[in-house]
Amino acid sequence: MIADASGRVDAARYVASANCDERPPGEPVTLLVIHNISLPPGEFGGDGIARLFTNDLDCAAHPYYRTLAGMRVSAHFLIRRGGELLQFVPCTKRAWHAGVSAWCGRGECNDYSIGIELEGADDVPYAEPQYRVLAQLARALRSAYPIADIVGHCDIAPGRKTDPGSSFDWPRFRDSIG
């Protein structure tokens, strides 16, 4: 797996999201943020996540989707339960995944981070293929960018966010990336 100079990862299926913009000039990518998402909540395998990130979600299709009406969000990557890797935003651009956030005293984490969504929920164990692909992706991104830290959404938005949740095996993940 390789991240190229344009910010695209060769192993990812690219699905362009308009929910991004330019990073501040000269701002290096130094942070990876791991999230989870499932749409509807707790349900896996549908196209709701991609539709949300591409502003094509039918908010009348499920009662929960009404709470997402008008939202413009994205992440750089999504890793599905079976290990399929999708990329929505080039790593050279700012995806809208972190919201109100701070890491090590610096706010605006979207400015200097890459967001990786795992299809899942806080209390549902992640699948083996997800850990494998996440490790490959993290290694590729660390080779391409000066990544200093890898954290959960819960770490940059405590009290507001809980993902990737208690079911994410941090020691296993950290061992897999060296």
PyMOL CGO cylinders between C-alpha atoms (Angstrom):
from pymol import cmd
from pymol.cgo import CYLINDER

trace = [
    CYLINDER, 0.00, 0.00, 0.00, 1.42, 3.37, -1.05, 0.3, 1, 1, 1, 1, 1, 1,
    CYLINDER, 1.42, 3.37, -1.05, 0.28, 6.96, -0.47, 0.3, 1, 1, 1, 1, 1, 1,
    CYLINDER, 0.28, 6.96, -0.47, 1.33, 9.07, -3.45, 0.3, 1, 1, 1, 1, 1, 1,
    CYLINDER, 1.33, 9.07, -3.45, 2.20, 12.77, -3.70, 0.3, 1, 1, 1, 1, 1, 1,
    CYLINDER, 2.20, 12.77, -3.70, -1.38, 13.65, -4.68, 0.3, 1, 1, 1, 1, 1, 1,
    CYLINDER, -1.38, 13.65, -4.68, -2.65, 12.25, -1.37, 0.3, 1, 1, 1, 1, 1, 1,
    CYLINDER, -2.65, 12.25, -1.37, -4.25, 9.15, -2.86, 0.3, 1, 1, 1, 1, 1, 1,
    CYLINDER, -4.25, 9.15, -2.86, -3.64, 5.61, -1.60, 0.3, 1, 1, 1, 1, 1, 1,
    CYLINDER, -3.64, 5.61, -1.60, -3.25, 3.03, -4.35, 0.3, 1, 1, 1, 1, 1, 1,
    CYLINDER, -3.25, 3.03, -4.35, -5.16, 0.25, -2.58, 0.3, 1, 1, 1, 1, 1, 1,
    CYLINDER, -5.16, 0.25, -2.58, -8.25, 2.39, -1.93, 0.3, 1, 1, 1, 1, 1, 1,
    CYLINDER, -8.25, 2.39, -1.93, -11.34, 2.67, -4.09, 0.3, 1, 1, 1, 1, 1, 1,
    CYLINDER, -11.34, 2.67, -4.09, -11.76, 6.40, -4.57, 0.3, 1, 1, 1, 1, 1, 1,
    CYLINDER, -11.76, 6.40, -4.57, -15.22, 7.93, -4.03, 0.3, 1, 1, 1, 1, 1, 1,
    CYLINDER, -15.22, 7.93, -4.03, -14.89, 11.72, -4.20, 0.3, 1, 1, 1, 1, 1, 1,
    CYLINDER, -14.89, 11.72, -4.20, -16.48, 13.82, -1.47, 0.3, 1, 1, 1, 1, 1, 1,
    CYLINDER, -16.48, 13.82, -1.47, -17.04, 17.54, -1.88, 0.3, 1, 1, 1, 1, 1, 1,
    CYLINDER, -17.04, 17.54, -1.88, -16.94, 17.84, 1.92, 0.3, 1, 1, 1, 1, 1, 1,
    CYLINDER, -16.94, 17.84, 1.92, -13.36, 19.01, 2.16, 0.3, 1, 1, 1, 1, 1, 1,
    CYLINDER, -13.36, 19.01, 2.16, -11.20, 22.03, 1.58, 0.3, 1, 1, 1, 1, 1, 1,
    CYLINDER, -11.20, 22.03, 1.58, -7.57, 23.12, 1.52, 0.3, 1, 1, 1, 1, 1, 1,
    CYLINDER, -7.57, 23.12, 1.52, -5.37, 22.65, 4.56, 0.3, 1, 1, 1, 1, 1, 1,
    CYLINDER, -5.37, 22.65, 4.56, -3.75, 25.80, 5.91, 0.3, 1, 1, 1, 1, 1, 1,
    CYLINDER, -3.75, 25.80, 5.91, -0.60, 26.61, 3.90, 0.3, 1, 1, 1, 1, 1, 1,
    CYLINDER, -0.60, 26.61, 3.90, 2.47, 24.80, 5.18, 0.3, 1, 1, 1, 1, 1, 1,
    CYLINDER, 2.47, 24.80, 5.18, 0.50, 22.70, 7.68, 0.3, 1, 1, 1, 1, 1, 1,
    CYLINDER, 0.50, 22.70, 7.68, 2.01, 19.18, 7.82, 0.3, 1, 1, 1, 1, 1, 1,
    CYLINDER, 2.01, 19.18, 7.82, -0.11, 16.12, 8.55, 0.3, 1, 1, 1, 1, 1, 1,
    CYLINDER, -0.11, 16.12, 8.55, 1.02, 14.93, 11.98, 0.3, 1, 1, 1, 1, 1, 1,
    CYLINDER, 1.02, 14.93, 11.98, -2.02, 13.11, 13.40, 0.3, 1, 1, 1, 1, 1, 1,
    CYLINDER, -2.02, 13.11, 13.40, -4.13, 10.08, 12.49, 0.3, 1, 1, 1, 1, 1, 1,
    CYLINDER, -4.13, 10.08, 12.49, -7.61, 9.98, 14.02, 0.3, 1, 1, 1, 1, 1, 1,
    CYLINDER, -7.61, 9.98, 14.02, -9.48, 6.67, 14.23, 0.3, 1, 1, 1, 1, 1, 1,
    CYLINDER, -9.48, 6.67, 14.23, -13.27, 6.84, 14.23, 0.3, 1, 1, 1, 1, 1, 1,
    CYLINDER, -13.27, 6.84, 14.23, -16.17, 4.45, 13.89, 0.3, 1, 1, 1, 1, 1, 1,
    CYLINDER, -16.17, 4.45, 13.89, -19.40, 4.85, 12.00, 0.3, 1, 1, 1, 1, 1, 1,
    CYLINDER, -19.40, 4.85, 12.00, -22.40, 2.75, 11.03, 0.3, 1, 1, 1, 1, 1, 1,
    CYLINDER, -22.40, 2.75, 11.03, -25.54, 3.89, 9.28, 0.3, 1, 1, 1, 1, 1, 1,
    CYLINDER, -25.54, 3.89, 9.28, -28.10, 3.25, 10.51, 0.3, 1, 1, 1, 1, 1, 1,
    CYLINDER, -28.10, 3.25, 10.51, -26.37, 2.93, 13.89, 0.3, 1, 1, 1, 1, 1, 1,
    CYLINDER, -26.37, 2.93, 13.89, -25.35, -0.65, 14.62, 0.3, 1, 1, 1, 1, 1, 1,
    CYLINDER, -25.35, -0.65, 14.62, -26.10, -1.84, 11.08, 0.3, 1, 1, 1, 1, 1, 1,
    CYLINDER, -26.10, -1.84, 11.08, -23.29, -2.76, 8.71, 0.3, 1, 1, 1, 1, 1, 1,
    CYLINDER, -23.29, -2.76, 8.71, -22.90, -3.31, 5.00, 0.3, 1, 1, 1, 1, 1, 1,
    CYLINDER, -22.90, -3.31, 5.00, -25.15, -0.67, 3.47, 0.3, 1, 1, 1, 1, 1, 1,
    CYLINDER, -25.15, -0.67, 3.47, -24.25, 2.36, 1.41, 0.3, 1, 1, 1, 1, 1, 1,
    CYLINDER, -24.25, 2.36, 1.41, -25.35, 4.95, 3.99, 0.3, 1, 1, 1, 1, 1, 1,
    CYLINDER, -25.35, 4.95, 3.99, -21.83, 5.99, 4.99, 0.3, 1, 1, 1, 1, 1, 1,
    CYLINDER, -21.83, 5.99, 4.99, -20.68, 6.67, 1.43, 0.3, 1, 1, 1, 1, 1, 1,
    CYLINDER, -20.68, 6.67, 1.43, -23.96, 8.47, 0.72, 0.3, 1, 1, 1, 1, 1, 1,
    CYLINDER, -23.96, 8.47, 0.72, -23.50, 10.65, 3.82, 0.3, 1, 1, 1, 1, 1, 1,
    CYLINDER, -23.50, 10.65, 3.82, -19.94, 11.58, 2.84, 0.3, 1, 1, 1, 1, 1, 1,
    CYLINDER, -19.94, 11.58, 2.84, -21.01, 12.39, -0.74, 0.3, 1, 1, 1, 1, 1, 1,
    CYLINDER, -21.01, 12.39, -0.74, -24.13, 14.38, 0.24, 0.3, 1, 1, 1, 1, 1, 1,
    CYLINDER, -24.13, 14.38, 0.24, -26.40, 11.78, -1.35, 0.3, 1, 1, 1, 1, 1, 1,
    CYLINDER, -26.40, 11.78, -1.35, -28.09, 10.34, 1.76, 0.3, 1, 1, 1, 1, 1, 1,
    CYLINDER, -28.09, 10.34, 1.76, -31.88, 10.12, 1.54, 0.3, 1, 1, 1, 1, 1, 1,
    CYLINDER, -31.88, 10.12, 1.54, -32.76, 11.46, 4.98, 0.3, 1, 1, 1, 1, 1, 1,
    CYLINDER, -32.76, 11.46, 4.98, -36.29, 10.03, 4.66, 0.3, 1, 1, 1, 1, 1, 1,
    CYLINDER, -36.29, 10.03, 4.66, -34.99, 6.47, 4.16, 0.3, 1, 1, 1, 1, 1, 1,
    CYLINDER, -34.99, 6.47, 4.16, -34.55, 5.79, 7.89, 0.3, 1, 1, 1, 1, 1, 1,
    CYLINDER, -34.55, 5.79, 7.89, -35.74, 7.65, 11.01, 0.3, 1, 1, 1, 1, 1, 1,
    CYLINDER, -35.74, 7.65, 11.01, -32.14, 8.15, 12.24, 0.3, 1, 1, 1, 1, 1, 1,
    CYLINDER, -32.14, 8.15, 12.24, -31.12, 9.76, 8.96, 0.3, 1, 1, 1, 1, 1, 1,
    CYLINDER, -31.12, 9.76, 8.96, -33.36, 12.74, 9.75, 0.3, 1, 1, 1, 1, 1, 1,
    CYLINDER, -33.36, 12.74, 9.75, -30.84, 13.74, 12.43, 0.3, 1, 1, 1, 1, 1, 1,
    CYLINDER, -30.84, 13.74, 12.43, -28.21, 13.98, 9.68, 0.3, 1, 1, 1, 1, 1, 1,
    CYLINDER, -28.21, 13.98, 9.68, -30.16, 16.31, 7.38, 0.3, 1, 1, 1, 1, 1, 1,
    CYLINDER, -30.16, 16.31, 7.38, -27.95, 19.14, 6.18, 0.3, 1, 1, 1, 1, 1, 1,
    CYLINDER, -27.95, 19.14, 6.18, -24.75, 17.68, 7.64, 0.3, 1, 1, 1, 1, 1, 1,
    CYLINDER, -24.75, 17.68, 7.64, -21.66, 18.05, 5.50, 0.3, 1, 1, 1, 1, 1, 1,
    CYLINDER, -21.66, 18.05, 5.50, -19.05, 15.66, 6.85, 0.3, 1, 1, 1, 1, 1, 1,
    CYLINDER, -19.05, 15.66, 6.85, -16.37, 13.37, 5.49, 0.3, 1, 1, 1, 1, 1, 1,
    CYLINDER, -16.37, 13.37, 5.49, -13.32, 11.37, 6.40, 0.3, 1, 1, 1, 1, 1, 1,
    CYLINDER, -13.32, 11.37, 6.40, -10.29, 10.58, 4.32, 0.3, 1, 1, 1, 1, 1, 1,
    CYLINDER, -10.29, 10.58, 4.32, -10.85, 6.81, 4.58, 0.3, 1, 1, 1, 1, 1, 1,
    CYLINDER, -10.85, 6.81, 4.58, -13.43, 4.18, 5.45, 0.3, 1, 1, 1, 1, 1, 1,
    CYLINDER, -13.43, 4.18, 5.45, -12.51, 0.57, 6.21, 0.3, 1, 1, 1, 1, 1, 1,
    CYLINDER, -12.51, 0.57, 6.21, -15.52, -1.71, 5.85, 0.3, 1, 1, 1, 1, 1, 1,
    CYLINDER, -15.52, -1.71, 5.85, -16.05, -4.85, 7.96, 0.3, 1, 1, 1, 1, 1, 1,
    CYLINDER, -16.05, -4.85, 7.96, -14.62, -7.11, 5.24, 0.3, 1, 1, 1, 1, 1, 1,
    CYLINDER, -14.62, -7.11, 5.24, -11.53, -4.93, 4.79, 0.3, 1, 1, 1, 1, 1, 1,
    CYLINDER, -11.53, -4.93, 4.79, -12.57, -2.92, 1.73, 0.3, 1, 1, 1, 1, 1, 1,
    CYLINDER, -12.57, -2.92, 1.73, -10.76, 0.43, 1.79, 0.3, 1, 1, 1, 1, 1, 1,
    CYLINDER, -10.76, 0.43, 1.79, -12.51, 3.51, 0.43, 0.3, 1, 1, 1, 1, 1, 1,
    CYLINDER, -12.51, 3.51, 0.43, -10.97, 6.96, 0.14, 0.3, 1, 1, 1, 1, 1, 1,
    CYLINDER, -10.97, 6.96, 0.14, -13.20, 10.04, 0.01, 0.3, 1, 1, 1, 1, 1, 1,
    CYLINDER, -13.20, 10.04, 0.01, -10.71, 12.90, 0.34, 0.3, 1, 1, 1, 1, 1, 1,
    CYLINDER, -10.71, 12.90, 0.34, -7.05, 13.13, -0.73, 0.3, 1, 1, 1, 1, 1, 1,
    CYLINDER, -7.05, 13.13, -0.73, -4.73, 13.29, 2.27, 0.3, 1, 1, 1, 1, 1, 1,
    CYLINDER, -4.73, 13.29, 2.27, -3.42, 16.60, 0.96, 0.3, 1, 1, 1, 1, 1, 1,
    CYLINDER, -3.42, 16.60, 0.96, -6.83, 18.16, 1.68, 0.3, 1, 1, 1, 1, 1, 1,
    CYLINDER, -6.83, 18.16, 1.68, -8.71, 18.77, 4.91, 0.3, 1, 1, 1, 1, 1, 1,
    CYLINDER, -8.71, 18.77, 4.91, -11.60, 16.34, 5.45, 0.3, 1, 1, 1, 1, 1, 1,
    CYLINDER, -11.60, 16.34, 5.45, -14.35, 17.32, 7.86, 0.3, 1, 1, 1, 1, 1, 1,
    CYLINDER, -14.35, 17.32, 7.86, -14.19, 14.51, 10.41, 0.3, 1, 1, 1, 1, 1, 1,
    CYLINDER, -14.19, 14.51, 10.41, -12.98, 15.85, 13.76, 0.3, 1, 1, 1, 1, 1, 1,
    CYLINDER, -12.98, 15.85, 13.76, -15.38, 18.68, 14.54, 0.3, 1, 1, 1, 1, 1, 1,
    CYLINDER, -15.38, 18.68, 14.54, -14.59, 20.69, 17.67, 0.3, 1, 1, 1, 1, 1, 1,
    CYLINDER, -14.59, 20.69, 17.67, -11.34, 19.07, 18.70, 0.3, 1, 1, 1, 1, 1, 1,
    CYLINDER, -11.34, 19.07, 18.70, -7.87, 19.54, 20.18, 0.3, 1, 1, 1, 1, 1, 1,
    CYLINDER, -7.87, 19.54, 20.18, -4.72, 17.45, 20.58, 0.3, 1, 1, 1, 1, 1, 1,
    CYLINDER, -4.72, 17.45, 20.58, -1.77, 18.39, 22.80, 0.3, 1, 1, 1, 1, 1, 1,
    CYLINDER, -1.77, 18.39, 22.80, -3.13, 21.90, 23.22, 0.3, 1, 1, 1, 1, 1, 1,
    CYLINDER, -3.13, 21.90, 23.22, -3.73, 22.51, 19.50, 0.3, 1, 1, 1, 1, 1, 1,
    CYLINDER, -3.73, 22.51, 19.50, -7.28, 22.98, 18.28, 0.3, 1, 1, 1, 1, 1, 1,
    CYLINDER, -7.28, 22.98, 18.28, -8.73, 22.47, 14.80, 0.3, 1, 1, 1, 1, 1, 1,
    CYLINDER, -8.73, 22.47, 14.80, -7.49, 18.88, 14.38, 0.3, 1, 1, 1, 1, 1, 1,
    CYLINDER, -7.49, 18.88, 14.38, -8.90, 18.71, 10.84, 0.3, 1, 1, 1, 1, 1, 1,
    CYLINDER, -8.90, 18.71, 10.84, -6.11, 21.10, 9.81, 0.3, 1, 1, 1, 1, 1, 1,
    CYLINDER, -6.11, 21.10, 9.81, -3.33, 18.61, 10.54, 0.3, 1, 1, 1, 1, 1, 1,
    CYLINDER, -3.33, 18.61, 10.54, -4.94, 15.18, 10.69, 0.3, 1, 1, 1, 1, 1, 1,
    CYLINDER, -4.94, 15.18, 10.69, -6.13, 12.31, 8.53, 0.3, 1, 1, 1, 1, 1, 1,
    CYLINDER, -6.13, 12.31, 8.53, -9.45, 10.74, 9.52, 0.3, 1, 1, 1, 1, 1, 1,
    CYLINDER, -9.45, 10.74, 9.52, -9.95, 6.98, 9.24, 0.3, 1, 1, 1, 1, 1, 1,
    CYLINDER, -9.95, 6.98, 9.24, -13.43, 5.59, 9.80, 0.3, 1, 1, 1, 1, 1, 1,
    CYLINDER, -13.43, 5.59, 9.80, -13.93, 1.94, 10.74, 0.3, 1, 1, 1, 1, 1, 1,
    CYLINDER, -13.93, 1.94, 10.74, -17.36, 0.57, 9.92, 0.3, 1, 1, 1, 1, 1, 1,
    CYLINDER, -17.36, 0.57, 9.92, -18.45, -0.36, 13.40, 0.3, 1, 1, 1, 1, 1, 1,
    CYLINDER, -18.45, -0.36, 13.40, -19.78, 0.70, 16.77, 0.3, 1, 1, 1, 1, 1, 1,
    CYLINDER, -19.78, 0.70, 16.77, -18.19, 1.37, 20.14, 0.3, 1, 1, 1, 1, 1, 1,
    CYLINDER, -18.19, 1.37, 20.14, -19.35, -1.90, 21.67, 0.3, 1, 1, 1, 1, 1, 1,
    CYLINDER, -19.35, -1.90, 21.67, -19.06, -4.27, 18.68, 0.3, 1, 1, 1, 1, 1, 1,
    CYLINDER, -19.06, -4.27, 18.68, -15.70, -5.98, 18.12, 0.3, 1, 1, 1, 1, 1, 1,
    CYLINDER, -15.70, -5.98, 18.12, -13.94, -4.91, 14.93, 0.3, 1, 1, 1, 1, 1, 1,
    CYLINDER, -13.94, -4.91, 14.93, -13.27, -7.53, 12.27, 0.3, 1, 1, 1, 1, 1, 1,
    CYLINDER, -13.27, -7.53, 12.27, -9.87, -9.09, 11.57, 0.3, 1, 1, 1, 1, 1, 1,
    CYLINDER, -9.87, -9.09, 11.57, -9.72, -7.66, 8.02, 0.3, 1, 1, 1, 1, 1, 1,
    CYLINDER, -9.72, -7.66, 8.02, -10.27, -4.16, 9.44, 0.3, 1, 1, 1, 1, 1, 1,
    CYLINDER, -10.27, -4.16, 9.44, -7.26, -4.44, 11.76, 0.3, 1, 1, 1, 1, 1, 1,
    CYLINDER, -7.26, -4.44, 11.76, -5.13, -5.80, 8.91, 0.3, 1, 1, 1, 1, 1, 1,
    CYLINDER, -5.13, -5.80, 8.91, -6.06, -3.00, 6.49, 0.3, 1, 1, 1, 1, 1, 1,
    CYLINDER, -6.06, -3.00, 6.49, -5.85, -0.34, 9.19, 0.3, 1, 1, 1, 1, 1, 1,
    CYLINDER, -5.85, -0.34, 9.19, -2.30, -1.43, 10.03, 0.3, 1, 1, 1, 1, 1, 1,
    CYLINDER, -2.30, -1.43, 10.03, -1.29, -1.40, 6.35, 0.3, 1, 1, 1, 1, 1, 1,
    CYLINDER, -1.29, -1.40, 6.35, -2.86, 2.03, 5.88, 0.3, 1, 1, 1, 1, 1, 1,
    CYLINDER, -2.86, 2.03, 5.88, -1.26, 3.49, 9.01, 0.3, 1, 1, 1, 1, 1, 1,
    CYLINDER, -1.26, 3.49, 9.01, 2.18, 2.22, 7.92, 0.3, 1, 1, 1, 1, 1, 1,
    CYLINDER, 2.18, 2.22, 7.92, 1.71, 3.70, 4.43, 0.3, 1, 1, 1, 1, 1, 1,
    CYLINDER, 1.71, 3.70, 4.43, 0.60, 7.05, 5.83, 0.3, 1, 1, 1, 1, 1, 1,
    CYLINDER, 0.60, 7.05, 5.83, 3.47, 7.16, 8.32, 0.3, 1, 1, 1, 1, 1, 1,
    CYLINDER, 3.47, 7.16, 8.32, 5.85, 6.57, 5.40, 0.3, 1, 1, 1, 1, 1, 1,
    CYLINDER, 5.85, 6.57, 5.40, 4.34, 9.48, 3.46, 0.3, 1, 1, 1, 1, 1, 1,
    CYLINDER, 4.34, 9.48, 3.46, 3.69, 12.03, 6.22, 0.3, 1, 1, 1, 1, 1, 1,
    CYLINDER, 3.69, 12.03, 6.22, 5.38, 13.09, 9.49, 0.3, 1, 1, 1, 1, 1, 1,
    CYLINDER, 5.38, 13.09, 9.49, 2.73, 11.37, 11.64, 0.3, 1, 1, 1, 1, 1, 1,
    CYLINDER, 2.73, 11.37, 11.64, 3.59, 11.86, 15.31, 0.3, 1, 1, 1, 1, 1, 1,
    CYLINDER, 3.59, 11.86, 15.31, 0.47, 10.42, 16.96, 0.3, 1, 1, 1, 1, 1, 1,
    CYLINDER, 0.47, 10.42, 16.96, -2.40, 8.02, 16.27, 0.3, 1, 1, 1, 1, 1, 1,
    CYLINDER, -2.40, 8.02, 16.27, -5.44, 8.63, 18.46, 0.3, 1, 1, 1, 1, 1, 1,
    CYLINDER, -5.44, 8.63, 18.46, -9.15, 7.97, 18.71, 0.3, 1, 1, 1, 1, 1, 1,
    CYLINDER, -9.15, 7.97, 18.71, -11.85, 10.54, 18.11, 0.3, 1, 1, 1, 1, 1, 1,
    CYLINDER, -11.85, 10.54, 18.11, -12.53, 10.20, 21.84, 0.3, 1, 1, 1, 1, 1, 1,
    CYLINDER, -12.53, 10.20, 21.84, -9.01, 11.53, 22.56, 0.3, 1, 1, 1, 1, 1, 1,
    CYLINDER, -9.01, 11.53, 22.56, -9.41, 14.75, 20.56, 0.3, 1, 1, 1, 1, 1, 1,
    CYLINDER, -9.41, 14.75, 20.56, -13.05, 15.41, 21.52, 0.3, 1, 1, 1, 1, 1, 1,
    CYLINDER, -13.05, 15.41, 21.52, -13.42, 13.96, 25.05, 0.3, 1, 1, 1, 1, 1, 1,
    CYLINDER, -13.42, 13.96, 25.05, -16.88, 14.29, 26.52, 0.3, 1, 1, 1, 1, 1, 1,
    CYLINDER, -16.88, 14.29, 26.52, -18.31, 14.75, 23.03, 0.3, 1, 1, 1, 1, 1, 1,
    CYLINDER, -18.31, 14.75, 23.03, -17.16, 11.62, 21.21, 0.3, 1, 1, 1, 1, 1, 1,
    CYLINDER, -17.16, 11.62, 21.21, -16.49, 8.03, 22.32, 0.3, 1, 1, 1, 1, 1, 1,
    CYLINDER, -16.49, 8.03, 22.32, -15.24, 6.34, 19.16, 0.3, 1, 1, 1, 1, 1, 1,
    CYLINDER, -15.24, 6.34, 19.16, -13.59, 4.06, 18.27, 0.3, 1, 1, 1, 1, 1, 1,
    CYLINDER, -13.59, 4.06, 18.27, -14.92, 2.78, 21.60, 0.3, 1, 1, 1, 1, 1, 1,
    CYLINDER, -14.92, 2.78, 21.60, -14.09, 0.09, 24.11, 0.3, 1, 1, 1, 1, 1, 1,
    CYLINDER, -14.09, 0.09, 24.11, -14.20, -2.63, 21.46, 0.3, 1, 1, 1, 1, 1, 1,
    CYLINDER, -14.20, -2.63, 21.46, -11.14, -1.23, 19.65, 0.3, 1, 1, 1, 1, 1, 1,
    CYLINDER, -11.14, -1.23, 19.65, -8.04, -3.21, 20.62, 0.3, 1, 1, 1, 1, 1, 1,
    CYLINDER, -8.04, -3.21, 20.62, -5.37, -0.49, 20.89, 0.3, 1, 1, 1, 1, 1, 1,
    CYLINDER, -5.37, -0.49, 20.89, -2.53, -2.83, 22.02, 0.3, 1, 1, 1, 1, 1, 1,
    CYLINDER, -2.53, -2.83, 22.02, -3.20, -5.17, 19.11, 0.3, 1, 1, 1, 1, 1, 1,
    CYLINDER, -3.20, -5.17, 19.11, -3.27, -2.26, 16.66, 0.3, 1, 1, 1, 1, 1, 1,
    CYLINDER, -3.27, -2.26, 16.66, -0.10, -0.64, 18.06, 0.3, 1, 1, 1, 1, 1, 1,
    CYLINDER, -0.10, -0.64, 18.06, 1.75, -4.00, 17.94, 0.3, 1, 1, 1, 1, 1, 1,
    CYLINDER, 1.75, -4.00, 17.94, 0.73, -4.41, 14.30, 0.3, 1, 1, 1, 1, 1, 1,
    CYLINDER, 0.73, -4.41, 14.30, 2.27, -1.10, 13.19, 0.3, 1, 1, 1, 1, 1, 1,
    CYLINDER, 2.27, -1.10, 13.19, 5.53, -1.40, 15.12, 0.3, 1, 1, 1, 1, 1, 1,
]
cmd.load_cgo(trace, "trace")
